[in-house]
Amino acid sequence: MATTDLGKLKQFQVSIMRGLGVLEKGEKSPIGVIESFGDKGSERGVNRFEMFVDGPESIAEYLESLRSFEGIDIQFRGKNPVMRLDDSAVFESGSARISPAAYPVLKELLKVIKAGSYRVRVEGHTDNVPIYTNRFESNWELSTARAVNIVKYFIEAGDLAPERLSAVGYGESRPLEPNDTPKHRARNRRVEIVLEKREEK
């Protein structure tokens, strides 16, 4: 793709982020929504843009639908888009029950899943603060239950084939940050929804 086309794509990214308020702190502030977009001017970055939604939904419409939702970040793991949701935005503290406030964004994520042919893996993560309740004896059990409940929601609300979805709980074993401050621990408590594009045979 020509350099000018890549430049237009980058401008498009910035304009979308301005609309979402991502750049309110200044254009030099860190950007984490579509961090790998147009990566180093290579075709790989453009391919990531094209594959993000392989159905009728456009990336602009998708990001627009998430404008009012706080606590979501979009990253890439290799070629796979990853929707990262703060646990406080989806669940009550120490609970695996989905908060009613989380349903709007889960419905938008479901649109993306249904528009494509992705396999979907929901991953639950916690911090390292021990938990012991009548319902959950460990962080591992809590993280697994949270992932399972989101998968159940996608199946029931989206009428998705169960074989497309999987759930896994990692507990505290895969932190994003050291568990040394309240802010870092909050960042580690999350759910990640990984969209794996099926390889064409």
N, C-alpha and C positions, 0 to 999 in steps of 0.2 A: 504494500500500500504506500502511496506517495506520502512524503513528509508533511505536506500541507493537509492531507486528510487526517493524519494523526494529530496535527495541531488543532483541527476542528473538533476532534473527539475529546481532546483534553479541555478545550474551551467549554464543550458541552457538559463535561463532568463538573467543572467549576460553577457553571450557571445553575446546574441542578442543586449543587451543595449550598449555594447562596440561598436558593429558594427554600431549602430545608433548614436554614439557619446554622449549617455546619461551620460556615466561615465567619460567624459573627465576631469571633475574637481576633480576626485579622487573617489575611490570606497566607501568612507564614505559619499559622498554627497547624498542629498535626491534623492530618486527614485520615480517618480510618474507615469511611463508609465503603468506598470501592478502591482500596489502597493500590491494587495491582492493575488498575485500568490504564491501558496504554503503556505498560511496563517497559521502560527504557527504549521506547520507540520501536519495539519489535513487533512482529506479527503475532507473537504469543499473547501480548496484551489485547490486541484486537480480537483474537479468537476467544479470549475470556469474556470480552464484552458480548460477542455474538452468542456464546453458549449459555450465558447467564439465564436467559429464558429462551427455550427452543420451541416456544409456541406463540400464540397471538399476542400475549402481553409484552409490552415494551418496557425497557428498564426505567424510562422516565415515568411511565404510569405506575410502575411498581414502587419506585421511591416516593412518588407523590402520595401513594396510599399509606405510607408509613410516617407522614409528616408529623402527626400529632402523637406518635408513640415514642416514649423515652425508654432507653435501656436496650436498644438493639444496635448491633454493629454487623457489618457485612465484610467478610474477609474471603480469601481464597486459600485452600489447602491443596497445593499443586494446581490442578485444573478444576477442582471441585469447589463451588461456592459454599460458604459456611455462614449461616445465620446464627449469630451469637446473641443470646438474650440473658440479661441480668436476672438472677433468680427472684429478686424482689419485684420485678416487673411481671412475673408469671405466677409465683407462688407466695403464700404466706410463710413467715419464718417457721422452719421446722416441719413444714407440711408439704405433702405431694399433691394436694388438691389444687387444680388450676384456678387462679383468681378470675372472677368475671371480667375484670379490667383487661385481662390478657386476650380475651376472645377476638376482639377486632383485629389485632395484628396476626394472630394465628389463622384467622380466616383469610387474610391477605397472603400469608405464606402458603396456605392451602391452594389458592388460585395459581401460584407459581408452580407448585408441585403438579397440579392437575393439567396445567398447560403443556408440560413436558413429559418426557419418558424417564425421569430420574428415578433411581433408587434412593431411598431416604433413610438416613441413619440418625437417630436422635440420641445424643450423648448427654448424660447428667454429670455435673461436677460440683464439688463442695470445697470449702476451706478445710483446715486441719483441726478446727475446734471439735472435740468429741461430742457426740450426740447419743443420748440414751433415753428413749421414750417408750411408752406402751406399744407404739406402732413401729418405731424404728430403733434397732439396737446399735446401728452404726451409720456413718456417713455413706458407706457403700450402699446400704439398703435404701437410704433416702434418695440418693442420686439415681438409683435404678428405678425406683417407683416413680420418680418424676419423669424420667424418660419414657417409661411404659405408658403413663397417663397421657402424654402428648401424642404418642403413637396411636393410642386408642381413640383420642379425639379426631386425629386425621382420618382414621378408618371410618368412624361413625359419621362424622360431619361431611367428609369428602367422598364417601363410598369408594375408597381406594382399595385395590387388591392388597390384602395383607402381606403377600410375598414381596411387595415393593418396599416394605418398611421393616426396620429393625430398631431395637432399643438396647442401650448399653449404659451401665453405671460405672463411672471411674472413681467415685468418691473424691478423696483428696489427692489422688496419685498423679494428676496431670495439671498442676497449677500454672496459671499464666504469670503470676508474680510470687515472690517469697511471701509466706504468711506472717509477715512481721509488723504490719500495721492494719488498722481497721479498713482503710481504703483498699489495700492489696487483698485482704481477705474477701472483701465485697466483690472485687473483680474476679476472684477465683470461683465464687459461687455463681454458677451459670448453667445454661442449657445451650448446647450447640446442635444445630440442625444441618446436617451435611447432605448436599445434593450430589449424588454420584451419577454422572451421565453414562448411560449404557453404551458400550462399544458396539459399533455396527459390525455385523457379521459379513 
